[in-house]
Amino acid sequence: MTVGTFVVAATFWFGFSAQGASWQEEPAAASASKALFNSRCALCHGPDGHGSDMGKTLKVKDLSSKEVQSLSNDDLIQVISAGKNNMPPFKDSLKKEEISGLVRYLRTLK
């Protein structure tokens, strides 16, 4: 094996290994975001995002609706961070990474 071939092979292997590691982390991150949603959001938005009884009384948005799903990630981050209407702001109680994780989780609601 030449040095050049070795470098290409090593680069491929390390890249593949690193990619594999991120695949293993993604389910854990998704699980953490779902757990965070269930602990902080489901009280009003319901576990499926369609709204709990209390949330419907407060006129929360159905998170699976076209209206909500068509918002940009930045818009959703802004709503979660600053709050809107009856929804309180979470910028002081959640980390930016947690808010971003919630947005990724919201995208899975159908």
ABEGO torsion letter per residue (X at the ends): XBAAAAAAAAAAAAAAAAAAAAAAAAAAAAAAAAAAAAAAAAAAAEAAGAEBAAAAAAGBBBAABAAAAABBAAAAAAAAAAEBEABBBAAAABBAAAAAAAAAAAAABX
